Amino acid sequence: MQAEARTKRGHVTMTRLYTIATAVIIATVLTVATTVTTTTARGGQVAPEGAASCSSLASLMLVDTSITGAEVVEAGAFIPPGASGERALAAAARTYGSLPAFCRVTATLTPSSDSDIKVEVWLPVADWNGKYQAVGNGAFTGSIRHNSMAAALSRGYATSSTDTGHEGNTASFGLGHPEKVADFGWRSVHEMTVMAKAAIAAHYEEGLRYSYWNGCSAGGRQAMKEAQRFPGDFDGIIAGAPGNDWTGRAGASLRVAKPLEADESARLLVEKRQLVHEAAIKACDADDGVTDGVVSDPESCSFDPAVLQCSGTESDSCLTASQVNTVRMLYSSPENPRSGRPITGLYPGSELGWTDLGWTRSARDTGLEQFRYLTFADPEWTVDQFNFETDIVQAEEVDNDTLNALDPNLAPFFDQGGKLISYHGWSDPQISPANATQYYRRVVETVGGAEEVHDSYRLFMVPGMGHCGGGEGPSRFDMLTALEEWVEEGKAPDSILASRERDGVVDRTRPLCPYPQQAVYSGNGSTDEAENFVCQVR
């Protein structure tokens, strides 16, 4: 099976390299054919001999690609399309006002007869670091992620983003449009990468040195899809809170929402969620040897919500039997009838992110969209029709590896020297942390052992962190620098410093450790200082 997977991925890789080579050849021919006069560009940089000016990129000829714009944006002058009004313009100034000048290239990609993929590529006018960073999307969002591009550009990167082939944050685009589903699932990101690299090759005289992907949530799913399908696209990949099991998460959220929509008495309102959270922290906080208000290892937490069940009249200080069952349902991970994999639930410590109907609203909405438009192709389908035992099977069969990113054979990516950093908050209420840990373990089993995987793929679980950030634990960290050092200098991240800020002051730091290691207190010094912890397997 592994040999068959390697052969399949090898074919994809060769196809991918041929596609990029063709694009770069076309871009190079265009560059050589274009007479560029060395002039001072806006922003003060002199365009190098042999490189295409920004405006000439409008004539870039690529397969299935229409360049719709190419112009220099003055430093601090970018305003996102559609932004108007005093408040929107003020927000734009805060987000983009410090950006350097850049060449903004817009394009429409049509790899199929039903594709309409919008892409933007930003190329620094001055001080390009020789690197490219593609940024990811969220949920079913069909929009360019300008704010993420701004973060990449501010660090000297050429950067790109795509709307994934549709507009709006709904899956209705997929109704009767299987090619658009493929665009959203994996094709748009790959085609964007090919186009962006061609633009970079045409615009800069010096060659591209390194390519990176950076995304969280749906962007984490896209990250894993790239590593699995197109192992040659990126040298380094950051996959935050990856929604690998896209259909499974959809089913998990609706499995809880269905009975709660039907029975209001089983719902956990704010006060009850706080009650459960405090009890879970009390039960499991000290398991790691430090009492700090965070569950550091929820996989081993044995909290039983039955301790909160009312012995008499219901009150805010106890749970009814049906509410206890709701908590258990949220924590549980029933088996997928098709694959045998668990459909992962949430963990103790995530309760403050729950809602009246269980998982976050985004998780429920995404789940409903998945089944309504992509699984059943029925705009009238409702949550009360959901049948876990049969519908999760149909969802996977219809998806057929289009959105799901579950292939554990990352050997082709590793063999090309690719480095993958994934991270996930243990208190995430939107995508189960078990999504990340279970996938990591399956990669270890498939590729051939923890040591080989550890050289190319490291997972960092973040105690107390919610979905892609926030929460009660230290959740500010710099994964990009860690990845750069790993890819460019061979310095693997044995730990990554995380901090927590309250009222504008950092009040706690803690090392994040590569799974399955945990941060263990040395027994000396403040438990709010990272230097007093070591990474080890407990």
VENZI-V425961 format. One record per backbone hydrogen bond with DSSP energy under -1.0 kcal/mol. NH is the residue of the N-H (numbers start at 1). CO is the residue of the C=O. If there is no record, write none. Layout:
# VENZI-V425961
nh:NH co:CO
nh:NH co:CO
This chain:
# VENZI-V425961
nh:5 co:1
nh:6 co:2
nh:7 co:3
nh:8 co:4
nh:9 co:5
nh:10 co:6
nh:11 co:7
nh:12 co:8
nh:13 co:9
nh:14 co:10
nh:15 co:11
nh:16 co:12
nh:17 co:13
nh:18 co:14
nh:19 co:15
nh:20 co:16
nh:21 co:17
nh:22 co:18
nh:23 co:19
nh:24 co:20
nh:25 co:21
nh:26 co:22
nh:27 co:23
nh:28 co:24
nh:29 co:25
nh:30 co:26
nh:31 co:27
nh:32 co:28
nh:33 co:29
nh:34 co:30
nh:41 co:45
nh:44 co:41
nh:47 co:39
nh:51 co:48
nh:52 co:202
nh:57 co:54
nh:58 co:55
nh:59 co:56
nh:60 co:57
nh:65 co:62
nh:66 co:108
nh:68 co:106
nh:69 co:106
nh:71 co:104
nh:73 co:102
nh:76 co:99
nh:77 co:74
nh:83 co:80
nh:89 co:85
nh:90 co:86
nh:91 co:87
nh:92 co:88
nh:93 co:89
nh:94 co:90
nh:95 co:91
nh:96 co:92
nh:97 co:93
nh:99 co:96
nh:102 co:73
nh:103 co:123
nh:104 co:71
nh:105 co:121
nh:106 co:69
nh:107 co:119
nh:108 co:66
nh:109 co:117
nh:110 co:64
nh:115 co:112
nh:117 co:109
nh:119 co:107
nh:120 co:161
nh:121 co:105
nh:122 co:159
nh:123 co:103
nh:125 co:101
nh:129 co:156
nh:132 co:210
nh:133 co:158
nh:134 co:212
nh:135 co:160
nh:136 co:214
nh:141 co:138
nh:146 co:144
nh:149 co:145
nh:150 co:146
nh:151 co:147
nh:152 co:148
nh:153 co:149
nh:154 co:150
nh:155 co:152
nh:156 co:153
nh:157 co:152
nh:158 co:131
nh:159 co:122
nh:160 co:133
nh:161 co:120
nh:163 co:118
nh:166 co:163
nh:168 co:142
nh:174 co:171
nh:175 co:172
nh:177 co:174
nh:181 co:177
nh:182 co:178
nh:183 co:179
nh:184 co:180
nh:185 co:181
nh:186 co:182
nh:187 co:182
nh:188 co:183
nh:190 co:186
nh:191 co:187
nh:192 co:188
nh:193 co:189
nh:194 co:190
nh:195 co:191
nh:196 co:192
nh:197 co:193
nh:198 co:194
nh:199 co:195
nh:200 co:196
nh:201 co:197
nh:202 co:198
nh:203 co:199
nh:204 co:200
nh:209 co:130
nh:212 co:132
nh:213 co:236
nh:214 co:134
nh:215 co:238
nh:217 co:240
nh:219 co:137
nh:219 co:216
nh:221 co:217
nh:222 co:218
nh:223 co:219
nh:224 co:220
nh:225 co:221
nh:226 co:222
nh:227 co:223
nh:228 co:224
nh:229 co:225
nh:230 co:226
nh:233 co:230
nh:235 co:211
nh:236 co:211
nh:237 co:419
nh:238 co:213
nh:239 co:421
nh:240 co:215
nh:241 co:423
nh:243 co:217
nh:244 co:242
nh:246 co:244
nh:249 co:245
nh:250 co:246
nh:251 co:247
nh:252 co:248
nh:253 co:249
nh:254 co:250
nh:255 co:251
nh:257 co:253
nh:258 co:254
nh:260 co:256
nh:261 co:257
nh:262 co:258
nh:263 co:259
nh:266 co:263
nh:267 co:264
nh:273 co:269
nh:274 co:270
nh:275 co:271
nh:276 co:272
nh:277 co:273
nh:278 co:274
nh:279 co:275
nh:280 co:276
nh:281 co:277
nh:282 co:278
nh:283 co:279
nh:284 co:280
nh:285 co:281
nh:287 co:284
nh:289 co:286
nh:300 co:297
nh:307 co:304
nh:308 co:305
nh:309 co:306
nh:310 co:319
nh:318 co:315
nh:319 co:308
nh:324 co:320
nh:325 co:321
nh:326 co:322
nh:327 co:323
nh:328 co:324
nh:329 co:325
nh:330 co:326
nh:331 co:327
nh:332 co:328
nh:336 co:341
nh:340 co:336
nh:343 co:334
nh:344 co:342
nh:346 co:330
nh:350 co:347
nh:353 co:350
nh:354 co:351
nh:355 co:358
nh:358 co:355
nh:360 co:429
nh:364 co:360
nh:365 co:361
nh:366 co:362
nh:367 co:363
nh:368 co:364
nh:369 co:365
nh:370 co:366
nh:371 co:367
nh:372 co:368
nh:373 co:369
nh:374 co:370
nh:375 co:370
nh:376 co:371
nh:378 co:372
nh:381 co:378
nh:385 co:382
nh:386 co:383
nh:391 co:387
nh:392 co:388
nh:394 co:390
nh:395 co:391
nh:396 co:392
nh:397 co:393
nh:398 co:394
nh:399 co:395
nh:400 co:396
nh:405 co:244
nh:410 co:408
nh:414 co:410
nh:415 co:411
nh:416 co:412
nh:417 co:414
nh:418 co:413
nh:419 co:235
nh:420 co:456
nh:421 co:237
nh:422 co:458
nh:423 co:239
nh:424 co:460
nh:426 co:462
nh:427 co:465
nh:428 co:425
nh:435 co:432
nh:436 co:433
nh:437 co:433
nh:438 co:434
nh:439 co:435
nh:440 co:436
nh:441 co:437
nh:442 co:438
nh:443 co:439
nh:444 co:440
nh:445 co:441
nh:446 co:442
nh:447 co:443
nh:448 co:444
nh:449 co:444
nh:453 co:449
nh:454 co:450
nh:456 co:453
nh:457 co:453
nh:458 co:420
nh:460 co:422
nh:462 co:424
nh:465 co:462
nh:466 co:470
nh:472 co:464
nh:475 co:499
nh:476 co:499
nh:482 co:478
nh:483 co:479
nh:484 co:480
nh:485 co:481
nh:486 co:482
nh:487 co:483
nh:488 co:484
nh:489 co:485
nh:491 co:485
nh:494 co:492
nh:496 co:512
nh:498 co:510
nh:499 co:476
nh:500 co:508
nh:502 co:505
nh:505 co:502
nh:507 co:500
nh:508 co:500
nh:509 co:528
nh:510 co:498
nh:512 co:496
nh:515 co:459
nh:517 co:514
nh:518 co:536
nh:520 co:534
nh:522 co:532
nh:529 co:526
nh:532 co:529
nh:533 co:530
nh:534 co:520
nh:536 co:518
